[in-house]
Amino acid sequence: MKIQKKNELVQKRRWRVRKKVIGTPERPRLSLHLSNKHIYAQAINDESGTTLAFVSSLGKDVRSQNLKANLEGAAALGKLFGEKAKEAGVSKVVFDRNGRKYHGCVKTFADAAREAGLDF
C-alpha cells in the first residue's frame, strides 16, 4: 500500500471518530498524539475551543527523564497527565485515540491515566 493511501485512510479514521467524540466542559476530550519520537496529550473543551490540561514528552518537567514514544514513556506520561488533569479540575474525559488502534502505547497511556484517577 502506498504511503499516500495509508495517510488518507488514517485521516478518514480520525474524521469518523471525531464525529462521535466531542469534548464538553464537564467531560473534555483527551486527545493523544504519538509521533515517531514524542508523545503529546491534551484535554480539550470543544465547545469553547480551549485546552484544559497538556503534557508532552518535550515538556520542561519531563525533559530530564528523556522519555521516548514507547511503552515506558507512554506509562509515565499517562500518569503525569492524570495528575495534571486532576489539578485542572478534570476527573472525567472522553478518549480520542486519533485514528490509532487501542493497543500498545495507546493502551498503556490510557491505563496509566486511569490509574492516576481519570475516569473514561
C-alpha positions as CSV (number, residue, x, y, z in Angstrom):
1,M,0.0,0.0,0.0
2,K,1.3,3.4,-0.9
3,I,2.1,5.9,1.9
4,Q,-0.3,8.5,0.5
5,K,-3.2,5.9,0.5
6,K,-2.3,4.9,4.1
7,N,-2.3,8.5,5.2
8,E,-5.7,9.0,3.6
9,L,-7.1,6.0,5.5
10,V,-5.7,7.3,8.8
11,Q,-7.3,10.7,8.1
12,K,-10.7,9.0,7.4
13,R,-10.5,7.1,10.7
14,R,-9.7,10.4,12.5
15,W,-12.7,12.1,11.0
16,R,-15.0,9.2,11.7
17,V,-14.0,9.1,15.4
18,R,-14.1,12.9,15.7
19,K,-17.8,12.9,14.5
20,K,-18.7,10.9,17.6
21,V,-16.2,12.1,20.2
22,I,-16.9,15.6,21.4
23,G,-15.4,17.3,24.5
24,T,-17.6,19.3,26.8
25,P,-16.7,21.4,29.9
26,E,-17.9,18.5,32.2
27,R,-16.2,15.8,30.1
28,P,-13.4,17.2,27.9
29,R,-11.8,15.2,25.1
30,L,-8.5,13.6,25.9
31,S,-6.6,13.8,22.6
32,L,-3.5,11.6,22.3
33,H,-0.9,12.1,19.5
34,L,2.0,9.8,19.0
35,S,4.8,10.7,16.7
36,N,7.9,8.6,16.0
37,K,9.9,10.3,18.7
38,H,7.4,12.0,21.1
39,I,4.0,11.8,22.8
40,Y,1.5,14.6,23.2
41,A,-1.7,14.6,25.1
42,Q,-4.3,17.3,25.9
43,A,-7.7,17.7,27.5
44,I,-9.8,19.9,25.1
45,N,-13.2,21.6,25.7
46,D,-14.5,21.6,22.1
47,E,-17.4,23.9,22.9
48,S,-15.1,26.8,23.8
49,G,-12.0,25.5,21.9
50,T,-9.8,25.7,24.9
51,T,-7.1,23.3,26.3
52,L,-7.6,22.5,30.0
53,A,-4.5,20.3,30.5
54,F,-1.5,19.5,28.4
55,V,1.5,17.2,28.7
56,S,4.2,16.1,26.2
57,S,7.5,14.3,26.3
58,L,9.1,17.6,25.3
59,G,7.8,19.5,28.4
60,K,10.3,21.1,30.8
61,D,9.2,18.9,33.8
62,V,9.6,15.7,31.8
63,R,12.6,16.5,29.6
64,S,15.1,15.4,32.2
65,Q,13.6,11.9,32.2
66,N,14.4,11.6,28.5
67,L,11.1,9.8,27.6
68,K,10.5,8.4,24.2
69,A,7.4,7.3,22.3
70,N,7.5,3.7,23.7
71,L,5.6,1.8,26.3
72,E,7.6,3.2,29.3
73,G,7.2,6.8,28.0
74,A,3.5,6.3,27.5
75,A,3.0,4.9,31.0
76,A,5.0,7.8,32.6
77,L,3.2,10.5,30.6
78,G,-0.2,8.9,31.3
79,K,0.4,9.1,35.0
80,L,1.6,12.6,34.7
81,F,-1.4,13.6,32.6
82,G,-3.8,12.1,35.1
83,E,-2.2,14.2,37.9
84,K,-2.2,17.4,35.8
85,A,-5.9,16.9,34.8
86,K,-6.8,16.4,38.4
87,E,-5.1,19.7,39.3
88,A,-7.1,21.4,36.5
89,G,-10.3,20.1,37.9
90,V,-10.9,17.4,35.3
91,S,-12.0,13.9,36.5
92,K,-14.0,12.5,33.6
93,V,-12.8,12.6,29.9
94,V,-13.7,11.2,26.5
95,F,-10.8,9.4,25.0
96,D,-9.7,10.3,21.4
97,R,-7.1,7.9,20.1
98,N,-6.6,9.9,16.9
99,G,-7.2,7.1,14.5
100,R,-4.9,4.6,16.2
101,K,-5.8,1.1,17.3
102,Y,-6.3,0.6,21.1
103,H,-3.2,-1.4,21.8
104,G,0.5,-0.7,22.6
105,C,1.3,2.8,23.6
106,V,-2.3,4.0,23.3
107,K,-3.5,1.3,25.7
108,T,-0.6,1.8,28.1
109,F,-1.2,5.6,28.2
110,A,-4.9,5.1,28.8
111,D,-4.3,2.5,31.6
112,A,-1.8,4.8,33.4
113,A,-4.2,7.8,33.1
114,R,-6.9,5.6,34.6
115,E,-4.7,4.6,37.5
116,A,-3.9,8.3,38.1
117,G,-7.6,8.9,38.7
118,L,-9.2,9.8,35.3
119,D,-12.5,8.2,34.5
120,F,-13.2,7.1,30.9
